[in-house]
């Protein structure tokens, strides 16, 4: 059995020539090229995929190789997974797999009879063997196509694979490449892209997945797992943000950065200062950029558009919407330029490197369960205090309460499993409802500032702002009443009991 450790990087097709002229390639001790045809197999109901198994045939010249891979671990472009490769002689053969349960499962006649081709990949691979401080790293450029059911997508990616070198060597070489070329960690393998083509499911914005934490993890290891999941969430929406008009992609990217910043605050006491700074400052800038785009999306789509629909033909509203649209295009263009720039990829690579330290710190001996219970208890007490201090006629107190609820809600998503015996879904749902209500109030408050900025000193635009404010007056009053009703419940908030 082999264990493949690689870092996969997306390379824009327009930057392939720039990569081929990178001075790093001159250090290669060997180079070769080959054309690879791959066929991925599964059952009609994708049973192998559900079990985290990939079955592939690869043609190299006249030789066919069979490869079985397990899911292993993968996060934000860096993957490590066991694989078994054997020659293919006309039928699938699994005797080389030492994992007895896996081998027995694959060798079942009823399963073998149902295995069919699912997708193909055809690409030209150029490989450079690069020396590292210890061992070597294989750098490959793959260019070609993913094909399934008559549909296809281009392949343009780099892979850095360990060949006796430490993981640090992957990040060192990737960082050197990213100084000159826009590279980003790729979260989807070629096989995963093929499966998506096969399924015919249209691309859609991706929300954050639940993060499973083992109670045996140290608090530091738990943070690393959460942070990597946040980076993966960010990257899952990156392509859609650049190539789709759906504003939800940028919103989900913003959510990913906010979740990561919440995790940094939550785990701050057990994190080395160097790691905190490596993640906090770059993410703060990205969050602001994404937030500026999101604020104008909300302003146009949720604040002004309903008023236009209720008052069709009102020229002042049309002029105001046009002014917002112009600003929105400018901010959105700047945001997309930042997401496509080399600096964005360098930031992600630096974050990945920081989350894979050679020697994990031993800042605390506290168990994850004890740490989680302590931190959740602190945040819950803070929400109760903020709820006691909150007043419906004081926006600053409501804003502080919203932030406190958001931090507790994220902490529950991250840490509820190791910290509590009871199921936290009910509490999480109440917090989500409260955060949504306070968030809509905050959107209306921000809208006033943004609308005034858009209107400037133009009298007709200022009249349009007054129309928007008046139309939303009833909604604002209803939200304040909802807040007043929920404040007493928040002052009595309690966490589920500890295990």
KAFEN-V68944 format. One line per field, one symbol per residue. ss: DSSP state (H for helix, E for strand, L for the rest). psi: psi as a letter, one per 20 degrees, with the letter a starting at -180 (. if undefined). burial: # if it has 24 or more other C-alpha atoms within 12 Angstrom, else .. Layout:
ss: ???
psi: ???
burial: ???
//
This chain:
ss: LEEEEEEEEEELHHHHHHHHLLHHHHHLLEEEEEEEEEEEEEELLLHHHHLLEEEEEEEELLEEEEEEEELLEEELLEEEEEEEEEELLLLLLLLLLLLHHHHHHHLLHHHHLLEEEEEEEEEEEEEEEEELLLLEEEEEEEEEEEEELLEEEEEEEEEEEEEELLHHHHHHHHHHHHLLLLEEELLLLHHHHHHHHHHLLLLLLLLLLLLLLLLLLEHHHHHHHHHHHHHHHHHHLHHHHHHLLLLHHHHHHHHHHHHHHHHHHHLHHHLLHHHHHHHHHHHHHHHHHHHHHHHHHHHHHHHHHHHHHHLLLLHHHHHHHHHHHHHHHHHHHHHHHHHHLHHHHHHHHHHHHHLLLLLLLLLLLLEHHHHHHHHHHHHHHHHHHHHHHLLLLLHHHHHHHHHHHHHHHHHHHHHHHHHLLLLLHHHHHHHHHHHHHHHHHHHHHHHHHHHHHHHLLLHHHHHHHHHHHHHLHHHHHHHHHHHHHHHHHHHLLLLLLLL
psi: propoqoppppphijghhgijphhhiipiqqrqqppppppqrrhjlggghjkpppqpppocippqpppqrhbpppkipqpqqqpprqpkiqppjhiohogggghghjphhghiiprpgrqpoqpppppopqrhobrpppqoppcqpppljqqqqpnqqpoppmiqrhhhghghghggihiqoqqppiprgghhghggghjpqqqqprpqqopppiiqqhghgggggghhghggghhigghhhjqioihghghhggghhgghhhgggjgijpqhhgghhhgghhgggggghhgghghgggghiggghhghhmqjohhhggghhgggghgggggghghhhhiqhhghhggghggghjmqhnpqmhqjqqggggggghhgghghgggghhhiqphjnhhhhghgggggghhgghghgjggihqgrpjhgghgggggghgghhhghghghhgggghghhcjphhhhhhghgggghjgggghhhhhgghhighhhijpqqqqq.
burial: ...#########..##..##...##..........########..#.##...#######.....#######..##############....###.##....#...#........#.################...#############....###########.##################################......####..#.#...##########################....######################.###..##.###.###.################.###.##.......######.###.##..##..##.###################..........###########.######.###.#.#....########################...#..##.###.##.############.###.##.....#########.##...#..##..##.##..#..####...
//
